[in-house]
Amino acid sequence: MKNLTLLQEALLELGLEDWIPLPEVFGDPEVRPLLRENLEVNAVSRALVGLLTLGRIQLWMGKWSEQPRPVPPDAAEALLLDERRYSFDAEDEGLERVYFVNVENFRASD
């Protein structure tokens, strides 16, 4: 298995708690010290893409008031690279909320 970065390890730990909305990552006390100003979204998106590629996380999406549903694997990376998804303001633009989860916590059936 590939060695994980400290940021990836912190994200995996956070993902054990529940479905984590992407914008919520930036407020986590374990993740925050690992980010540099102005590079936050890029660093988090790259770390999450790496975890997705390794099969360590899954993405889910939906309106905040509804139960999220699994994201098809072929759409997941594009969602992680979409910077709009890392702000709760994206919902004002009509975009659904994107969540990640550590597959050790929960995994959608294939």
Phi and psi restraints in degrees (value plus and minus 20) as a CYANA .aco file:
   2 LYS   PHI     -84.1   -44.1
   2 LYS   PSI     122.6   162.6
   3 ASN   PHI     -88.3   -48.3
   3 ASN   PSI     115.0   155.0
   4 LEU   PHI    -112.2   -72.2
   4 LEU   PSI     130.6   170.6
   5 THR   PHI     -97.5   -57.5
   5 THR   PSI     145.6   185.6
   6 LEU   PHI     -80.5   -40.5
   6 LEU   PSI     -57.6   -17.6
   7 LEU   PHI     -84.4   -44.4
   7 LEU   PSI     -64.5   -24.5
   8 GLN   PHI     -82.3   -42.3
   8 GLN   PSI     -60.9   -20.9
   9 GLU   PHI     -82.8   -42.8
   9 GLU   PSI     -61.8   -21.8
  10 ALA   PHI     -85.7   -45.7
  10 ALA   PSI     -59.4   -19.4
  11 LEU   PHI     -85.9   -45.9
  11 LEU   PSI     -60.4   -20.4
  12 LEU   PHI     -82.8   -42.8
  12 LEU   PSI     -61.2   -21.2
  13 GLU   PHI     -82.4   -42.4
  13 GLU   PSI     -64.6   -24.6
  14 LEU   PHI     -81.6   -41.6
  14 LEU   PSI     -60.5   -20.5
  15 GLY   PHI     -88.7   -48.7
  15 GLY   PSI     -29.7    10.3
  16 LEU   PHI     -96.7   -56.7
  16 LEU   PSI     -37.1     2.9
  17 GLU   PHI     -97.0   -57.0
  17 GLU   PSI     -59.9   -19.9
  18 ASP   PHI     158.4   198.4
  18 ASP   PSI    -188.4  -148.4
  19 TRP   PHI     -93.9   -53.9
  19 TRP   PSI     102.8   142.8
  20 ILE   PHI    -125.0   -85.0
  20 ILE   PSI      96.7   136.7
  21 PRO   PHI     -82.8   -42.8
  21 PRO   PSI     118.0   158.0
  22 LEU   PHI     -72.8   -32.8
  22 LEU   PSI     -62.9   -22.9
  23 PRO   PHI     -84.7   -44.7
  23 PRO   PSI     -43.0    -3.0
  24 GLU   PHI     -89.9   -49.9
  24 GLU   PSI     -40.6    -0.6
  25 VAL   PHI     -75.4   -35.4
  25 VAL   PSI     -58.8   -18.8
  26 PHE   PHI     -91.7   -51.7
  26 PHE   PSI     -34.9     5.1
  27 GLY   PHI    -116.2   -76.2
  27 GLY   PSI     -24.2    15.8
  28 ASP   PHI     -92.6   -52.6
  28 ASP   PSI     108.7   148.7
  29 PRO   PHI     -86.6   -46.6
  29 PRO   PSI     -39.3     0.7
  30 GLU   PHI    -105.6   -65.6
  30 GLU   PSI     -49.0    -9.0
  31 VAL   PHI    -106.8   -66.8
  31 VAL   PSI     -61.6   -21.6
  32 ARG   PHI     -70.1   -30.1
  32 ARG   PSI     -66.7   -26.7
  33 PRO   PHI     -86.7   -46.7
  33 PRO   PSI     -35.2     4.8
  34 LEU   PHI    -109.1   -69.1
  34 LEU   PSI     -21.3    18.7
  35 LEU   PHI    -127.7   -87.7
  35 LEU   PSI     124.5   164.5
  36 ARG   PHI    -122.4   -82.4
  36 ARG   PSI     123.4   163.4
  37 GLU   PHI     -73.8   -33.8
  37 GLU   PSI     125.2   165.2
  38 ASN   PHI      50.3    90.3
  38 ASN   PSI     -25.7    14.3
  39 LEU   PHI    -138.9   -98.9
  39 LEU   PSI      -9.8    30.2
  40 GLU   PHI     -79.1   -39.1
  40 GLU   PSI     -75.9   -35.9
  41 VAL   PHI     -82.0   -42.0
  41 VAL   PSI     -64.7   -24.7
  42 ASN   PHI     -80.6   -40.6
  42 ASN   PSI     -64.9   -24.9
  43 ALA   PHI     -84.7   -44.7
  43 ALA   PSI     -64.1   -24.1
  44 VAL   PHI     -87.8   -47.8
  44 VAL   PSI     -64.6   -24.6
  45 SER   PHI     -82.9   -42.9
  45 SER   PSI     -61.6   -21.6
  46 ARG   PHI     -84.8   -44.8
  46 ARG   PSI     -60.7   -20.7
  47 ALA   PHI     -84.1   -44.1
  47 ALA   PSI     -62.2   -22.2
  48 LEU   PHI     -89.4   -49.4
  48 LEU   PSI     -57.9   -17.9
  49 VAL   PHI     -80.8   -40.8
  49 VAL   PSI     -61.7   -21.7
  50 GLY   PHI     -80.6   -40.6
  50 GLY   PSI     -63.4   -23.4
  51 LEU   PHI     -87.7   -47.7
  51 LEU   PSI     -56.2   -16.2
  52 LEU   PHI     -83.5   -43.5
  52 LEU   PSI     -65.1   -25.1
  53 THR   PHI     -81.1   -41.1
  53 THR   PSI     -56.3   -16.3
  54 LEU   PHI     -99.0   -59.0
  54 LEU   PSI     -25.7    14.3
  55 GLY   PHI      56.5    96.5
  55 GLY   PSI       1.4    41.4
  56 ARG   PHI    -110.4   -70.4
  56 ARG   PSI     -38.7     1.3
  57 ILE   PHI    -152.4  -112.4
  57 ILE   PSI     141.8   181.8
  58 GLN   PHI    -148.2  -108.2
  58 GLN   PSI     135.1   175.1
  59 LEU   PHI    -126.4   -86.4
  59 LEU   PSI     127.9   167.9
  60 TRP   PHI    -153.2  -113.2
  60 TRP   PSI     140.5   180.5
  61 MET   PHI    -173.5  -133.5
  61 MET   PSI     140.0   180.0
  62 GLY   PHI     143.6   183.6
  62 GLY   PSI     151.9   191.9
  63 LYS   PHI     -87.8   -47.8
  63 LYS   PSI     129.7   169.7
  64 TRP   PHI     -79.2   -39.2
  64 TRP   PSI     -49.2    -9.2
  65 SER   PHI    -109.0   -69.0
  65 SER   PSI     -18.2    21.8
  66 GLU   PHI    -139.6   -99.6
  66 GLU   PSI     141.4   181.4
  67 GLN   PHI     -87.0   -47.0
  67 GLN   PSI     107.3   147.3
  68 PRO   PHI     -88.7   -48.7
  68 PRO   PSI     137.2   177.2
  69 ARG   PHI    -141.6  -101.6
  69 ARG   PSI     133.6   173.6
  70 PRO   PHI     -82.6   -42.6
  70 PRO   PSI     124.2   164.2
  71 VAL   PHI    -107.9   -67.9
  71 VAL   PSI     114.0   154.0
  72 PRO   PHI     -78.0   -38.0
  72 PRO   PSI     117.6   157.6
  73 PRO   PHI     -73.7   -33.7
  73 PRO   PSI     -53.9   -13.9
  74 ASP   PHI     -93.4   -53.4
  74 ASP   PSI     -31.3     8.7
  75 ALA   PHI    -124.9   -84.9
  75 ALA   PSI     -32.5     7.5
  76 ALA   PHI     -84.1   -44.1
  76 ALA   PSI     -67.3   -27.3
  77 GLU   PHI     -82.9   -42.9
  77 GLU   PSI     -61.3   -21.3
  78 ALA   PHI     -81.3   -41.3
  78 ALA   PSI     -58.0   -18.0
  79 LEU   PHI     -85.1   -45.1
  79 LEU   PSI     -60.1   -20.1
  80 LEU   PHI     -87.1   -47.1
  80 LEU   PSI     -49.0    -9.0
  81 LEU   PHI    -107.9   -67.9
  81 LEU   PSI     -26.6    13.4
  82 ASP   PHI    -103.8   -63.8
  82 ASP   PSI      84.3   124.3
  83 GLU   PHI     -79.4   -39.4
  83 GLU   PSI     -45.4    -5.4
  84 ARG   PHI     -82.8   -42.8
  84 ARG   PSI     -47.0    -7.0
  85 ARG   PHI     -92.0   -52.0
  85 ARG   PSI     -30.8     9.2
  86 TYR   PHI    -115.1   -75.1
  86 TYR   PSI      -4.7    35.3
  87 SER   PHI    -151.8  -111.8
  87 SER   PSI     117.5   157.5
  88 PHE   PHI     -86.4   -46.4
  88 PHE   PSI     -37.4     2.6
  89 ASP   PHI     -85.9   -45.9
  89 ASP   PSI     -39.4     0.6
  90 ALA   PHI     -78.7   -38.7
  90 ALA   PSI     -51.1   -11.1
  91 GLU   PHI     -87.1   -47.1
  91 GLU   PSI     -49.5    -9.5
  92 ASP   PHI     -86.4   -46.4
  92 ASP   PSI     -44.0    -4.0
  93 GLU   PHI    -108.5   -68.5
  93 GLU   PSI     -16.1    23.9
  94 GLY   PHI      69.6   109.6
  94 GLY   PSI     -14.8    25.2
  95 LEU   PHI    -103.4   -63.4
  95 LEU   PSI     124.3   164.3
  96 GLU   PHI     -97.3   -57.3
  96 GLU   PSI     134.2   174.2
  97 ARG   PHI     -92.2   -52.2
  97 ARG   PSI     118.9   158.9
  98 VAL   PHI    -129.8   -89.8
  98 VAL   PSI     114.8   154.8
  99 TYR   PHI    -142.2  -102.2
  99 TYR   PSI     135.1   175.1
 100 PHE   PHI    -144.9  -104.9
 100 PHE   PSI     136.4   176.4
 101 VAL   PHI    -162.6  -122.6
 101 VAL   PSI     121.6   161.6
 102 ASN   PHI     -90.8   -50.8
 102 ASN   PSI     107.2   147.2
 103 VAL   PHI     -87.3   -47.3
 103 VAL   PSI     -33.2     6.8
 104 GLU   PHI     -94.0   -54.0
 104 GLU   PSI     -39.7     0.3
 105 ASN   PHI    -107.1   -67.1
 105 ASN   PSI     -71.3   -31.3
 106 PHE   PHI    -176.3  -136.3
 106 PHE   PSI     120.3   160.3
 107 ARG   PHI    -156.3  -116.3
 107 ARG   PSI     112.0   152.0
 108 ALA   PHI     -88.3   -48.3
 108 ALA   PSI     122.9   162.9
 109 SER   PHI     -88.7   -48.7
 109 SER   PSI     121.2   161.2
